[in-house]
Amino acid sequence: MLSAVHRLTDSDGFRRTVRKGRRAGCSTLVVHLWVDQASAPGPAQVGFTVGKSVGDAVTRNRVKRRLRHLTREHLPALEELPGRAALVVRALPAAADASYAGLGADLTRILGHVGAS
């Protein structure tokens, strides 16, 4: 579980990150990373979007739990970015059938593309 200080919960934060951030994706995930270099360094915030196209409620929650755990492993790299980082992870329908290891590999690769690792 992500601590409250690392959760991106407000709609303005999601909107800003998706519109202004760098984006990278693959068949299971799309990641948006926005780094506010003008503000003082602070904790990285992470938000998740898992739509109904991924599956029923049980499947969506399983995907979110996996992504939360995997993202927590990457928090130290996000904390090292200059300024304050915000990350939005959007699951695509293929994420429902992906294994935990597969999601982890995809997330690591995508974060490398947007410059977070």
Secondary structure, DSSP 8 states (H G I E B T S, - for coil): ---GGGB--SHHHHHHHHHHSEEEE-SSEEEEEEEETTS-----EEEEEE-GGG-SHHHHHHHHHHHHHHHHHHHHHHHTSSSEEEEEEEE-GGGGT--HHHHHHHHHHHHHHHT--
